[in-house]
Amino acid sequence: PTQEFNNYGENNNNYNNYNSNIDTSYENTADLSSLLTPDKKIVTFVGTSKNGTSFLVNNVAEILSLNNVNTAILDLTKNRNAYYIYTKNEEMLRNKANECIKKLKDGVADGIEIHKNLTVYTSAFDVEEIENVEPIIQTLLTKHNMVLLDCDFDTPMEYFQKTQEIYLVQTFDVLTIQPLTAFLRELKSRNVLDQNKLRVVLNKALKLRGVNDKTIIGGM
């Protein structure tokens, strides 16, 4: 996905279509779609634990921000990976992080500013606050052009309905396919899954007999 995201600044028009044909089960979608102008995008990354999902999100965000794309990371993982990476064990940053999700819900985008074009929103404690999907996404879109959602299988389903693309992060470990496919089935059963949004990232390079990228993707 690096090349696709790296071209984002030059090809904003490629990302103009917010999927209006989705079977929506949530309110206020129209208000959100009005914020998704051609220069704005919401992207979700999700995968089994230890597949490198957060690593991928962090590096894509860094590439985008260095290419002058105003980028935000919203940490929606149960392990809160971004909290421990970006607060750097500094009390001031921890205090700011622990308020930023609540502020997003209240309409204030005040995350951890990594540098000019990269801001991270995470918290170790505001588990219930992330359920406020609509106001959180709306607030992020008022300040940032690219919003990267770092998700896991416990992330509220509505985030996957709101996003424009869902990147499924997988390795060549066939044992991790089942949890991901079960998650996709749950999305489908709740009328959240739009297969046009799905992209697959094989976050590993291996040469194996009998197992290749087609085998892994086919299993998913």
CORTA-V532896 format. One record per pair of residues at least 6 apart in sequence whose C-alpha atoms are under 6 Angstrom apart, sorted by the first residue. I is the first residue (numbers start at 1). GAP is how many residues later the second one is. D is the distance in whole Angstrom. If there is no record, write none. Layout:
<<I:GAP:D> <I:GAP:D>>
This chain:
<<12:27:6> <13:25:6> <16:22:5> <40:105:4> <40:106:6> <41:105:5> <42:105:5> <42:121:5> <42:122:6> <43:105:5> <43:120:6> <43:121:6> <43:122:5> <44:104:6> <44:105:5> <44:122:5> <45:105:5> <45:106:6> <45:121:6> <45:122:5> <46:105:5> <46:106:5> <46:122:5> <46:123:6> <47:121:6> <47:122:5> <51:119:6> <65:6:6> <65:52:5> <65:53:6> <70:47:5> <70:74:5> <70:75:5> <71:46:6> <71:47:5> <71:73:6> <71:75:5> <71:76:6> <72:46:6> <72:47:5> <72:48:6> <72:75:5> <73:47:5> <73:75:5> <73:76:6> <74:47:5> <74:75:5> <75:47:5> <75:75:5> <76:74:6> <76:75:5> <76:79:6> <77:74:5> <77:75:5> <83:39:6> <87:6:5> <87:7:5> <97:25:6> <97:26:5> <98:25:5> <100:10:6> <100:11:5> <104:32:5> <104:35:6> <105:30:5> <105:31:5> <107:32:5> <111:8:6> <111:9:6> <111:10:5> <112:7:5> <112:8:5> <113:6:4> <161:31:5> <165:32:4> <166:31:6> <166:32:5> <167:32:5> <167:33:6> <168:32:5> <168:33:6> <169:32:5> <170:32:5> <170:33:6> <171:31:5> <171:32:5> <171:33:6> <177:43:6> <181:39:6> <187:6:5>>
